[in-house]
Amino acid sequence: MNKLPRKLIQIAFKIVINYIIYFCTMSYRAINIKIRNSISSRVIILFFLFILLIPAFSEKYTNTLFNISADSKANILIVDKSKQMLFVKKRGSTDSVEQFEKFRITTGKVYGNKEKAGDLKTPEGIYYIVGKILGSKLPEKYGPLAFVLNYPNPVDRIFGRTGSNIWIHGRNEEIVDRQTEGCISLENNYILNLAPFITINKTPVIIVDSLENLNKVEYQQEIRMWDNKMQSWSNAWETGDTLTYFHFYSSFFKDESGRGLKFFKNRKKVLEALYEWKKITIDNIVVLSSEYEARVQFNQKYYCPKFYSSGVKTLTFVPVDSAWEIVKEQFTSAVPRVYVNESIKRFIKLWESAWESRNIENYISFYDSSFSAKGLSLQEWYQYKRRVFDQTDNVYVELSSPKICSLEKIIWEVSFKQDYQSDNHNDIGQKILTVCGYPGNFRILKEEWSTLEKNEKN
């Protein structure tokens, strides 16, 4: 998608290399370095350029897996129908094709992507293994084990592809090319060797007509393309630029309840009006790609004035008019939704306890490095509070009537009535804390204090 033909890239690369050689040669002659052997300057320069460029163009990468900000942590099966091979992306290995486990397979008798039941074609796309059937429950011809794929997947259903019972299974006869009715089949001993690499409902299977190898430069170009796309998507969402945000979504889009793009847009517009701001962070992006679909999975954190959520989001893209558009999104929470007000109250309670305990190191850990109060920096505040703690044996603090409001993105104002009592000082007043961050990582930016008049204390 959106890339120049390989031949054109190669021609452009040769032109650039020749220009570099010419430039280096001219520079070499200009400084009048004398070579004391018979090797020409052009050969020397070309040799060093070759050494520098070997790492970029000798490594081979698959066009099906792109780790943008983290190594893949799960095994991935890649089926190449043209080579009749199945590759296993090993946990923690590099993305080089040569470093995959590989198995001889056989696929559907008919060439092409599966379109309907009975067409004898093996589907192409991104699937998951959703079940396992032991040999005791299988006809003898399927061998000792079968793994069930989730065909038709959501993209297949969008485009009306039909059929069922697409498996990866054993075979009680010699493997030859293209001999199944649509399944992926291995010799019996190989299906048993493959089994340890598979986790039900977690192991993806990418099936392609022909696996394309990329050199390092091409691989990095694909990573930048997907990285830019995902950052643009999250930025449009965060800033409320709905025109740009909706442009990422296909007219084929369905949410997890099967509702279409119109419902999705209306719901997003309501949420945009509901919250003054939001902040979205995404990381650990991994892209699985095939000719017919791409699946992008990443960690997502969502912040707004009312709540915070964290989990894993998966976006499914399909190619539409030379661009990738979203047709499905799924979000799985890593933790239950956290409501900001309750989380801030717990944070203030812990801060109060650290104050009463006079543990200066614990107490100061609640403050941000940019904290200021009474004209004091964090370090000066630390020294001031340390002297106060050293001069006091007992401290009692009671906080009441807290009020919390959001001032701006991930910054809150917390005001409350504070009753302070110690061995040598008692006071009641109104305190205002400016707090930044998010649940589990709040810090105090600023403190303001005003003593209440006698009638206000009562």
Summary of the structure (lengths in Angstrom):
residues: 458
radius of gyration: 31.0
end to end distance: 71.6
largest distance: 100.2
contacts: 1315
relative contact order: 0.09
helix: 33%
strand: 34%
